[in-house]
Amino acid sequence: MKKIYLLPILLFFIGCGQGSEKAVVDKNFEALNAFVVDLDYFTLREEFKNNKEQLNTRDSLYFEAILANAFNNPEKSNEAIDTFFKTPKAEITDSLAEKMLATKLTNHIYRAEYKAAVEINEKLQQQYAHLLDSTKLKDLQNTHKIWKALENTKPQKVKIAADVALPIVKDKVGLSTLATNIGGSTTNFVFDTGANFSVIQRSVAENLGLKIIPAQFDVDAATGLKVKSDLAVAEKLQLGEITATNVIFLVFDDKDLSFPTIDYEIKGIIGFPVIRALQEIQLTKDTLYVPQRPNKYSLKNLAYDEYMPIIQVTHKNDKLRFNFDTGAQTTSLYSKFYKKYHTEIDKNYTKTSLSTGGAGGQVALEGYVLKNVPLAVGKAAATIETIRLFPEKIGVTDSLHGNLGQDFIGQFEVMIISFKSASILFR
């Protein structure tokens, strides 16, 4: 960014009017980019619409690419990125170029273009390492193992032969599972929008005859723990009349999906890449309905940060952002929520010991148990009797206000998720 900030100084001597105009453009960019940093794509969408005419072409393309990526249109995002890189090089700073390439990397992953993902990943590491902090660099090095292992794998394809109604079976801990057929064998897998990828136990993958691809990359669990994973590809996976080919699974050791204290284990998880490819799902307590042709919705309250679905939630007239996780039994609140309401929380509640679990095991943390918390999604409002609040960062949880779970979802008869229309509705 330093290169571009030299320009207003030079223009001050050439003409104060032009310098002021450039300063206004930079100020508009910084204000909008603050929403990008805060993962507030909903406000960014509105503010960009209102301020687009005041931005230069390069900055406008930048926000167009970010928004198209966030609202599930990777093709449009890549078009904006390609046009962005055709603008005069003097107008492209390294920091903006790095962000655009990182966005393009995510778009390639969305589209299962693994070889292209490898190329962008390597370019970021080789040409932009000086802009990356140690966390981002380690993440690129870690995920490079995934895309490199998959670079010759065909893209995932999903075919929906007709409108499909699939029975949902609740497992021992109340998670929704679907009968999942791989290689002629049927196993109940958890259906989980909060899982960035589909997951399978190593022993289950071996029993189903899946070829395991050694990768040994790190996966961050919701607890903040790290779990080692390999990969497997299911050439064909069936959910009733829905057929998915070339489905990628993370392969966890059995112990990392086992919870011996409650005599429970997860055989596998149908994760976000498969779920999003369905375009629209309608969930009741006992049925998953998938229309062959998705409907149109206008709520536009569903966005993505890379592979993480984000839902806009209202609390006390404030627009908040929650991770959307149908695999979570309960809603949780995070450090961002605590920072916003800490005065009220400290006044009315005292800290207690809380336990949270996920892949890799369980951890005990200090937090609060809040009572009768009202939340709303669109026009659908509900009160949750008790919610755990973790006031300190757990993994990457400080970027959102909380995680919406089944204690909210279950208060409605139907939940509709339209990935095509970027909308979630409860009825």
C-alpha positions in Angstrom: 0.0 0.0 0.0 2.9 2.4 0.5 3.5 2.8 -3.3 -0.1 4.1 -3.8 0.1 6.5 -0.9 3.0 8.3 -2.5 0.6 9.6 -5.2 -1.5 12.0 -3.1 1.7 13.7 -1.9 2.9 14.3 -5.5 -0.5 15.5 -6.5 -0.6 18.0 -3.7 2.1 20.0 -5.5 0.4 19.5 -8.9 -3.1 20.5 -7.9 -4.8 20.5 -4.5 -8.2 19.7 -6.1 -6.9 16.4 -7.5 -5.2 15.5 -4.3 -8.3 16.0 -2.3 -10.3 13.8 -4.8 -7.7 11.0 -4.5 -7.8 11.2 -0.7 -11.5 10.8 -0.8 -11.2 7.7 -3.0 -8.7 6.2 -0.6 -11.0 7.0 2.4 -13.9 5.3 0.6 -11.8 2.3 -0.1 -10.6 2.0 3.5 -14.1 2.3 4.9 -15.4 -0.5 2.6 -12.4 -2.7 3.1 -13.0 -2.6 6.9 -16.1 -4.6 6.2 -14.1 -7.2 4.3 -11.7 -7.5 7.3 -14.6 -7.9 9.7 -16.3 -10.5 7.4 -19.3 -8.3 7.3 -20.2 -9.0 3.7 -23.9 -8.0 4.2 -23.1 -4.4 5.1 -20.4 -4.3 2.4 -22.9 -5.3 -0.2 -25.1 -2.3 0.7 -22.3 0.2 1.2 -20.6 -0.8 -2.1 -23.9 -0.3 -4.0 -24.2 3.2 -2.5 -20.5 4.2 -3.0 -19.5 2.4 -6.2 -19.5 5.5 -8.3 -16.9 7.1 -6.0 -14.4 4.3 -6.5 -11.8 4.0 -9.2 -12.1 1.0 -11.6 -9.5 -1.1 -9.8 -11.0 -0.8 -6.4 -14.5 -1.4 -7.8 -13.3 -4.6 -9.4 -11.7 -5.6 -6.1 -15.0 -5.3 -4.1 -17.0 -6.9 -7.0 -14.7 -10.0 -6.8 -14.9 -10.2 -3.0 -18.7 -9.9 -3.0 -19.2 -12.4 -5.8 -17.0 -14.9 -3.9 -18.8 -14.3 -0.6 -22.3 -14.8 -2.2 -21.5 -18.0 -4.0 -20.8 -16.8 -7.6 -17.1 -17.9 -8.2 -17.4 -17.5 -11.9 -18.4 -13.9 -11.7 -15.7 -13.4 -9.0 -13.0 -14.8 -11.3 -14.2 -12.6 -14.2 -13.7 -9.5 -12.0 -10.3 -10.7 -10.8 -9.1 -11.3 -14.4 -10.2 -7.8 -15.3 -8.6 -6.4 -12.2 -5.2 -7.7 -13.3 -5.7 -6.1 -16.7 -5.7 -2.6 -15.2 -2.5 -0.7 -15.5 0.2 -2.3 -13.3 1.0 1.0 -11.6 -2.5 1.0 -10.1 -2.2 -2.5 -8.6 -0.5 -2.7 -5.2 1.0 -6.0 -4.0 -1.4 -6.1 -1.1 -4.5 -5.9 -3.3 -3.0 -8.4 -5.8 -2.4 -10.8 -2.9 -6.0 -10.5 -1.8 -7.3 -11.0 -5.3 -5.1 -14.1 -5.8 -6.3 -15.5 -2.4 -9.9 -15.0 -3.5 -9.2 -16.7 -6.9 -7.6 -19.6 -5.0 -10.9 -20.0 -3.1 -12.9 -19.8 -6.3 -10.9 -22.6 -7.9 -11.5 -24.7 -4.8 -15.2 -24.0 -5.0 -15.1 -25.3 -8.6 -13.0 -28.3 -7.7 -10.2 -27.0 -10.0 -7.4 -28.5 -7.9 -4.6 -28.1 -10.4 -5.3 -24.4 -10.8 -5.5 -24.1 -7.0 -2.0 -25.6 -6.7 -0.7 -22.9 -9.1 -2.3 -20.0 -7.3 -1.2 -21.4 -3.9 2.5 -21.6 -5.1 2.3 -18.1 -6.7 1.2 -16.7 -3.4 4.0 -18.4 -1.5 6.7 -17.5 -4.0 5.8 -13.9 -4.9 3.8 -12.6 -2.0 5.4 -14.2 1.1 6.6 -10.8 2.2 3.0 -9.7 2.7 1.9 -12.8 4.6 2.0 -13.2 8.3 3.3 -16.6 9.7 -0.3 -17.9 10.2 -1.3 -17.2 6.5 2.0 -18.6 5.2 1.6 -21.8 7.3 -2.0 -22.2 6.1 -0.9 -22.0 2.5 1.9 -24.5 3.1 -0.5 -26.8 4.9 -3.4 -26.6 2.3 -0.9 -27.0 -0.5 -0.6 -30.6 0.5 -4.4 -31.0 -0.1 -4.5 -29.5 -3.6 -1.2 -31.1 -4.7 -2.5 -34.5 -3.7 -5.8 -33.8 -5.6 -4.4 -32.0 -8.7 -5.2 -34.9 -11.0 -8.6 -35.6 -9.4 -11.7 -34.9 -11.5 -14.1 -32.2 -10.3 -17.0 -33.3 -8.1 -20.3 -33.5 -10.0 -23.8 -33.9 -8.5 -26.8 -35.1 -10.4 -30.4 -34.8 -9.0 -32.6 -37.1 -11.0 -35.9 -35.9 -9.5 -37.3 -34.1 -6.5 -35.9 -36.1 -3.6 -37.2 -36.6 0.0 -34.7 -38.4 2.2 -35.4 -39.6 5.7 -33.4 -38.1 8.5 -32.3 -40.3 11.4 -31.2 -38.7 14.7 -28.1 -40.4 16.1 -27.3 -41.1 19.7 -26.5 -37.4 20.5 -29.2 -36.0 18.3 -27.3 -35.2 15.2 -29.1 -35.5 11.8 -27.8 -38.4 9.7 -28.5 -39.6 6.2 -28.2 -43.1 4.7 -25.2 -42.7 2.5 -24.4 -45.4 -0.1 -20.7 -45.8 -1.2 -19.6 -48.8 -3.2 -22.9 -50.6 -2.6 -22.6 -50.3 1.2 -24.9 -48.0 3.2 -23.7 -46.1 6.3 -25.4 -43.3 8.3 -23.3 -40.2 7.9 -23.9 -36.9 9.8 -25.3 -34.1 7.6 -23.4 -31.0 8.6 -23.3 -27.6 6.9 -20.6 -26.5 9.4 -18.1 -29.1 8.1 -15.8 -27.4 5.5 -15.2 -30.8 3.9 -16.8 -34.3 4.1 -15.1 -36.5 6.6 -14.7 -40.2 7.1 -13.2 -42.5 9.7 -10.1 -44.3 8.4 -11.5 -47.8 9.2 -14.8 -46.9 7.4 -12.9 -45.7 4.3 -10.8 -48.9 4.3 -13.9 -51.1 4.7 -15.6 -49.2 1.8 -12.6 -49.8 -0.4 -11.7 -46.1 -0.8 -8.2 -45.4 -1.9 -6.5 -43.3 0.8 -4.2 -40.6 -0.4 -1.4 -39.8 2.1 -1.3 -36.1 2.9 -0.9 -35.6 6.7 -2.1 -32.0 6.7 -3.4 -30.3 9.8 -7.1 -29.6 10.3 -8.3 -27.1 12.9 -11.1 -28.5 15.0 -13.8 -26.2 16.5 -12.1 -26.7 19.9 -8.9 -25.2 18.6 -7.1 -28.5 18.6 -5.3 -29.7 15.4 -6.0 -33.1 13.8 -3.9 -34.9 11.2 -5.8 -35.9 8.1 -5.3 -37.8 4.8 -7.6 -37.8 1.8 -9.9 -40.2 0.0 -12.0 -39.9 -3.1 -15.4 -41.6 -3.4 -15.9 -42.2 -7.1 -19.6 -42.5 -6.5 -21.8 -41.5 -3.6 -25.6 -41.8 -3.5 -28.2 -40.1 -1.3 -31.4 -41.7 -2.6 -31.8 -40.4 -6.1 -28.9 -38.0 -5.8 -25.6 -39.1 -7.2 -22.4 -37.4 -6.5 -19.1 -38.4 -8.2 -15.5 -37.7 -7.2 -16.4 -36.7 -3.6 -13.4 -35.6 -1.5 -13.2 -36.9 2.1 -10.8 -35.9 4.8 -9.7 -39.2 6.5 -9.4 -38.9 10.2 -8.0 -41.6 12.5 -10.9 -43.3 14.3 -9.9 -41.9 17.7 -10.3 -38.4 16.4 -14.0 -39.0 15.6 -14.7 -41.0 18.8 -16.0 -39.8 22.2 -15.4 -42.6 24.6 -16.9 -40.8 27.6 -20.3 -41.0 26.0 -19.7 -44.2 24.0 -20.2 -42.4 20.7 -18.4 -42.1 17.4 -19.0 -40.5 14.0 -18.5 -42.8 11.0 -18.6 -40.0 8.5 -19.8 -36.5 7.7 -21.4 -35.2 4.6 -19.9 -31.7 4.4 -20.3 -28.4 2.8 -19.0 -29.1 -0.8 -21.6 -31.8 -1.3 -24.4 -29.9 0.5 -23.8 -26.6 -1.5 -23.9 -28.5 -4.8 -27.5 -29.5 -4.0 -28.3 -25.8 -4.6 -31.4 -25.9 -2.4 -32.4 -28.0 0.6 -35.5 -28.0 2.8 -35.1 -29.6 6.2 -37.8 -30.7 8.6 -37.3 -32.8 11.8 -37.4 -36.1 9.9 -36.9 -35.3 6.2 -34.4 -33.7 3.8 -36.1 -32.5 0.7 -34.1 -31.5 -2.4 -36.0 -30.0 -5.4 -34.6 -30.9 -8.8 -35.0 -27.3 -9.8 -34.2 -24.7 -7.1 -36.7 -21.9 -6.2 -35.8 -18.2 -6.1 -35.5 -16.4 -2.8 -34.6 -12.8 -2.0 -33.5 -12.8 1.7 -29.8 -12.8 0.7 -28.7 -13.5 4.3 -26.2 -16.3 3.6 -22.5 -15.5 2.8 -19.2 -17.4 2.9 -15.8 -16.8 4.2 -13.8 -19.3 2.1 -15.5 -22.5 3.1 -17.4 -21.2 6.2 -21.1 -20.4 5.8 -22.1 -17.1 7.6 -25.7 -16.2 8.4 -27.0 -12.8 9.4 -28.7 -12.9 12.8 -30.6 -10.2 14.6 -30.2 -9.6 18.4 -31.7 -6.6 20.1 -32.0 -4.8 16.7 -28.3 -5.4 16.0 -27.2 -7.3 12.9 -24.7 -9.9 13.9 -22.9 -12.7 12.0 -23.0 -16.3 13.0 -21.4 -19.4 11.6 -24.2 -21.6 10.3 -23.7 -25.2 11.6 -26.6 -27.7 11.3 -24.2 -30.2 13.0 -24.1 -28.3 16.3 -26.7 -29.3 18.9 -26.5 -26.0 20.6 -25.9 -22.3 19.7 -22.7 -20.8 21.1 -21.6 -17.2 21.5 -18.0 -16.1 20.9 -15.6 -13.3 21.9 -16.9 -10.9 19.4 -20.4 -11.1 21.0 -18.8 -10.6 24.5 -16.9 -7.5 23.4 -20.1 -6.0 22.1 -22.3 -6.7 25.2 -19.7 -7.2 27.9 -21.1 -4.5 30.2 -24.5 -6.2 30.4 -22.9 -9.7 30.6 -20.5 -8.8 33.4 -23.3 -7.2 35.4 -25.7 -10.1 35.2 -23.6 -13.3 34.9 -20.5 -14.9 36.5 -18.0 -17.1 34.9 -18.2 -20.9 35.1 -16.3 -23.9 33.6 -17.6 -24.9 30.1 -16.7 -28.0 28.1 -16.7 -28.0 24.3 -16.0 -30.9 22.0 -15.3 -31.7 18.3 -12.9 -33.6 16.2 -9.8 -34.3 18.2 -11.5 -34.4 21.6 -12.9 -32.1 24.3 -11.5 -29.1 26.1 -12.6 -27.2 29.2 -12.8 -23.4 29.1 -14.1 -20.6 31.2 -17.2 -18.8 30.1 -20.8 -17.7 30.8 -24.2 -19.4 30.5 -26.7 -16.7 29.3 -30.4 -17.1 29.8 -33.3 -16.4 27.5 -31.4 -14.9 24.6 -33.6 -13.7 21.7 -32.4 -14.2 18.1 -33.9 -13.8 14.7 -33.2 -14.8 11.2 -35.2 -12.7 8.8 -38.7 -12.6 10.2 -38.2 -15.9 12.1 -37.6 -15.1 15.8 -37.0 -17.5 18.7 -35.7 -17.3 22.3 -33.0 -19.8 23.4 -33.3 -20.6 27.1 -29.6 -21.1 27.7 -26.5 -20.3 25.6 -22.9 -20.8 26.3 -20.7 -17.8 25.8 -16.9 -18.2 25.3 -15.4 -14.8 26.0 -11.9 -15.8 24.7 -10.9 -16.8 21.2 -11.2 -20.5 20.4 -9.5 -21.4 17.1 -10.8 -18.9 14.6 -14.0 -18.1 16.4 -13.2 -14.4 17.1 -14.2 -13.4 13.6 -17.9 -14.0 14.2 -20.4 -13.4 17.0 -21.4 -17.0 17.4 -22.5 -20.3 15.9 -26.1 -21.1 15.2 -27.2 -24.6 16.3 -30.1 -26.9 16.5 -31.6 -25.3 19.6 -32.6 -22.4 17.3 -33.2 -24.4 14.1 -35.4 -26.9 15.9 -37.9 -24.3 17.0 -39.2 -24.1 13.4 -41.0 -26.7 11.3 -39.0 -26.1 8.1 -35.6 -24.7 7.3 -34.8 -23.7 3.7 -31.3 -23.2 2.6 -30.9 -21.8 -0.9 -27.3 -21.8 -1.9 -28.2 -20.5 -5.4 -30.1 -17.5 -3.9 -27.8 -17.1 -0.9 -30.8 -17.2 1.4 -31.8 -19.1 4.6 -35.5 -19.1 5.7 -37.2 -20.6 8.7 -41.0 -21.3 8.8 
